[in-house]
Amino acid sequence: MSTPLIEAVLRKDLESVKKLLEEGADRNARNEEGKRACDIAASLGYDVILIHLIEGGCGG
């Protein structure tokens, strides 16, 4: 099961990521592989998105 936040990260859609974070998306929700949005952003090298996720509490 994926989340809208994870899907936005996979699309590299920074604006959607920001909006979802503002709306209170669960930054630490995991997909079926056990990965969080910040894990995926880091593995794909999406640094700007990763910074937003970390500042929002992902990975903590």
RAUR-V64093 format. One record per helix or strand of 3 or more residues. SS is the DSSP state (H for helix, E for strand). FROM is the first residue (numbers start at 1). TO is the last residue. Records with the same first field share a line. If there is no record, write none. Layout:
# RAUR-V64093
SS = FROM-TO, FROM-TO
This chain:
# RAUR-V64093
H = 4-10, 14-22, 37-44, 47-55
